Structure formats: C-alpha cells, structure tokens
Amino acid sequence: MKHHITNAIFDPVRLSSTLTALLLLGFAVASAQGQVLSPSSLHYGLSYQEWSAKWWQWSLEQSTNHLELVGRPRIFNEQASRVQFLAGVYLPGPGGVTIATRKVSIPAETPLFFPILSSWDDNTGCPFTSFTAAELTAAVAGMWSGVTLTSCTIDGVAVPGLSNPATTEYLVQTPPFCYTTAGTDNVLAGFFGDTCIDGNTVIYPAVAEGVYLMLSPLKPGKHTINFVGQVGPYLNENLTYEITVE
C-alpha cells in the first residue's frame, strides 16, 4: 500500500530518504472570466467526487514517455467529454519544493477540472497488499491531516473558501475506482520503482481524497491559474498555468 499526496505525490513512509512523484462553496465563485462551480452539484453529468476519480484514472494511466499537461477523461458522453484536466507536478523539485509555469492552449467552451492537492492510495507495490477500499479510504483521510495550505487564484482573483484544507467544501473523496497501467513505461514502474507491475495491469480498488476545482469555460484570450499546496515542511508546490483559449 502506498500513500501519496499530489499536486506532486509523495510517500511519507520514505520521505526521510527520498521524495518520489507522479505528478493538484455552496455557490459559484465568480472570477474575472469564469466561475468555480459548486462542489454540491453535478457538473457536466458528474459530481466532484466522480470527476476526481476520472482525473486520477487519466493521471495514473499515462506513460512516462508521454506525460500530458492537459487531457480528457475516458467518457463518451458528449457533455462530459468537453471537460479537460490540468496535470499536477509530475516530478517535485529539490527538497519537495516546486515552482513551475506551464503554457497551454485549449479550445473555447472547455470546462477545466484540476486538483490543488490530493492524496491517492491503492494496493500496488512489490509485493501487492490486500487492503479493502474502506481501509484505503481511511488511510488517505488520515494523510490529509498533514496538509497545511491550499490556495488558488484565477486571473488574479483568489478563490474563497480554501484557507482551511480540513474544512473546505472543495475537499472530496472519490468512490473506489480502477485504472489500467500504460502498455509501456507505466508510471508505477517508472516513478515508484514498482517494476513487478506490468503494462496493461488493471488496479482495483484505488481511492483518493483532495481539494479540486471545476472551472466553467474561460472566455477566448489569455488567462492565468495559479494553485498552491503545502504539506508542512515536506512538500511545497506552486504551479501556474498560462492558458490561451483559442
């Protein structure tokens, strides 16, 4: 069983010697150009909890030789397939500190979903463990107590309601989900050294908990999203997306 937190992901059991990484209101919060949508409602056919599971599936199914900054969920529903994901930090900087800026382009009328910080757990490892979904969920919930900061600004406007990572209403848990490792150069083997895990391996159950935002479509033009997540002195991620909406 692993314990990881992302905007980058870290393993606190090994934190003393190494940092490993893979990779971030009851009303809508208005930004200069879009809206952060309420976590208490369905958006584009799914709940925040379901969207967070889709984000993790997309992240964990990638290959280390082709890491995407922007991607789409595995959904064939026309409304939901409009949503695109923003990646977290795949590899942390020295000492767990990462400050990065990414320039990406997206089509007009594209909603965005991304984590500010999130923890994930499953039974992968060499050897595999056999914890239940409930036990894995308890593990990620316990990890969240170490999170000290979550924040986000969109076009210079701060998203309210994020100051307390333990009580923010944007903190959600996924239902148990499955994912399939990439056919070649899967991230579990490549980033975590789990060389016993082959490509095209189905992993179930996996669970995650974290703070996520769903953003309604931005207007055409240039926009900036900055999100920050901290876990005490161990992890400090500050990621900026400079987005061109075409």
C-alpha positions in Angstrom: 0.0 0.0 0.0 1.3 3.4 -0.9 0.3 6.8 0.5 0.7 9.8 -1.8 -0.2 13.4 -2.0 -0.3 15.3 -5.2 -0.1 18.3 -6.8 3.1 16.3 -6.6 2.7 12.9 -4.9 4.9 11.8 -2.1 5.3 8.8 0.0 5.7 9.8 3.7 7.0 6.4 4.7 10.1 7.0 2.5 10.2 10.8 3.0 13.2 10.7 5.3 15.3 9.4 2.4 13.6 10.2 -0.8 10.7 12.1 -2.5 9.0 10.3 -5.3 6.4 11.8 -7.6 3.9 11.2 -10.3 2.6 14.3 -10.7 -3.4 19.5 -7.6 -18.7 26.9 -1.6 -22.3 26.1 -1.9 -22.4 28.9 -4.6 -20.4 29.6 -7.7 -17.4 31.8 -7.2 -17.0 34.4 -9.9 -13.6 35.0 -11.4 -12.6 37.7 -13.9 -13.6 35.4 -16.7 -15.2 32.2 -15.4 -16.8 30.5 -12.4 -15.6 28.0 -9.9 -18.6 25.6 -9.8 -20.2 24.4 -6.6 -19.0 21.0 -5.3 -22.5 20.3 -4.0 -24.0 20.0 -7.5 -23.5 17.8 -10.6 -21.5 19.4 -13.4 -21.4 18.1 -17.0 -23.2 15.0 -15.7 -20.9 14.0 -12.8 -20.2 15.0 -9.2 -16.9 16.4 -7.9 -16.3 13.0 -6.4 -16.7 11.3 -9.7 -14.7 13.9 -11.6 -11.8 13.4 -9.1 -11.8 9.7 -9.8 -11.7 10.4 -13.5 -8.8 12.8 -13.0 -6.8 10.1 -11.2 -7.6 7.5 -13.8 -6.2 9.9 -16.5 -3.1 10.6 -14.5 -2.3 7.0 -13.5 -2.8 5.6 -16.9 -0.3 7.8 -18.6 3.1 6.6 -19.9 6.3 8.2 -18.5 7.4 8.8 -22.1 4.3 10.9 -22.9 3.1 12.9 -19.9 0.3 15.2 -20.7 -0.3 18.7 -19.2 -3.9 18.8 -20.5 -6.1 15.8 -21.1 -9.6 14.5 -21.5 -11.5 12.0 -19.3 -12.4 8.5 -20.5 -16.0 9.5 -21.1 -18.1 9.2 -24.3 -20.9 11.4 -23.0 -20.9 14.5 -25.3 -21.5 16.9 -22.4 -18.9 15.4 -20.1 -16.3 14.9 -22.8 -16.0 18.7 -23.1 -14.1 18.8 -19.8 -10.4 18.8 -19.8 -8.0 18.1 -16.9 -4.9 20.1 -15.9 -2.0 18.0 -14.7 -0.3 18.4 -11.3 3.5 18.2 -10.8 5.0 15.0 -12.2 8.4 15.4 -10.6 9.0 17.5 -7.5 11.9 19.9 -7.2 14.7 19.5 -4.7 13.5 19.1 -1.1 9.9 18.8 -2.3 9.8 22.4 -3.5 8.4 23.0 -7.0 7.7 26.4 -8.6 6.7 25.9 -12.2 4.9 27.8 -15.0 3.3 26.0 -17.9 1.9 27.4 -21.1 -1.0 25.5 -22.7 -3.8 26.1 -25.2 -7.3 24.8 -25.0 -10.4 25.2 -27.3 -13.1 27.7 -26.5 -16.1 26.4 -24.4 -13.8 24.0 -22.4 -14.5 23.5 -18.7 -11.4 22.7 -16.6 -11.0 20.3 -13.7 -7.9 20.1 -11.6 -6.6 19.3 -8.1 -5.0 21.8 -5.8 -3.7 18.9 -3.7 -4.9 15.3 -3.5 -3.9 12.1 -1.9 -4.2 8.6 -3.5 -3.9 5.1 -2.3 -4.2 1.6 -3.6 -2.6 -1.9 -3.1 0.2 -1.5 -5.7 3.7 -2.4 -4.7 6.2 -5.2 -4.9 4.6 -7.2 -3.3 1.0 -6.1 -3.6 -1.0 -5.6 -0.4 -4.7 -6.5 0.1 -6.3 -3.6 1.9 -10.0 -3.1 1.4 -11.4 0.1 -0.2 -12.6 1.2 3.2 -9.1 0.7 4.7 -7.5 2.6 1.8 -10.1 5.4 2.2 -9.2 5.7 5.9 -5.5 5.9 5.0 -5.9 8.8 2.6 -8.2 10.6 5.0 -5.6 10.2 7.7 -2.9 11.7 5.5 -4.9 14.8 4.9 -4.3 16.0 8.4 -0.7 16.9 7.3 -1.9 19.3 4.7 -1.3 22.9 5.8 -2.2 25.1 2.8 -4.4 25.1 -0.3 -5.0 28.2 -2.4 -5.9 29.2 -5.9 -6.1 32.4 -8.0 -7.8 32.7 -11.4 -6.9 35.8 -13.4 -5.6 37.3 -10.2 -8.8 36.7 -8.3 -8.5 34.5 -5.2 -10.9 31.6 -4.9 -12.5 31.9 -1.4 -13.2 29.0 0.9 -9.8 27.3 0.5 -7.9 28.6 3.6 -8.6 25.6 5.8 -7.7 22.4 4.0 -9.5 20.3 6.6 -12.9 22.0 6.3 -13.1 23.5 2.8 -16.1 22.2 1.0 -13.9 21.6 -2.1 -12.4 18.6 -0.2 -13.9 15.4 -1.6 -13.3 11.7 -1.6 -13.6 9.5 -4.7 -15.6 6.4 -4.8 -13.4 3.3 -5.3 -12.1 3.3 -8.9 -10.0 1.2 -11.1 -7.3 2.2 -13.6 -5.2 0.3 -16.2 -1.4 0.9 -16.4 0.0 2.1 -19.6 1.1 -0.6 -22.0 4.7 0.6 -22.0 6.6 2.7 -19.5 3.8 2.8 -16.9 4.1 5.4 -14.2 4.1 2.9 -11.3 7.2 1.2 -12.5 8.8 4.3 -13.9 8.3 6.7 -11.0 7.8 4.4 -8.0 10.1 1.6 -8.9 7.3 -1.0 -8.9 9.0 -3.0 -11.6 6.8 -6.0 -10.8 3.8 -4.1 -12.3 3.5 -4.8 -16.0 1.8 -2.7 -18.6 -2.0 -3.1 -19.1 -2.4 -4.2 -15.5 -5.8 -3.4 -14.0 -5.6 -1.9 -10.5 -8.6 -2.0 -8.2 -9.5 -0.7 -5.7 -7.9 2.7 -5.7 -9.2 5.7 -3.8 -8.3 9.4 -3.4 -9.2 12.5 -1.4 -8.3 16.0 -2.1 -9.2 19.6 -2.9 -10.4 20.1 -6.5 -11.9 22.8 -8.6 -14.2 22.7 -11.6 -14.0 25.8 -13.7 -16.6 26.8 -16.2 -15.3 27.8 -19.7 -13.0 30.7 -19.9 -13.5 33.4 -22.5 -11.3 33.4 -25.6 -7.9 35.0 -24.8 -5.2 34.6 -22.2 -5.8 33.5 -18.6 -3.6 32.6 -15.6 -4.4 30.0 -13.0 -2.1 29.6 -10.0 -2.6 26.9 -7.3 -0.5 26.2 -4.3 -0.4 23.2 -2.0 1.7 22.6 1.1 2.2 19.7 3.4 4.2 21.0 6.4 7.9 21.3 5.7 7.8 18.3 3.3 6.0 19.5 0.2 5.6 22.9 -1.3 4.0 23.1 -4.8 3.3 26.3 -6.6 2.1 25.7 -10.1 1.0 28.4 -12.7 -0.8 27.7 -15.9 -0.8 30.4 -18.6 -3.7 29.4 -20.7 -4.6 30.6 -24.2 -8.3 29.9 -25.0 -8.4 29.7 -28.8 
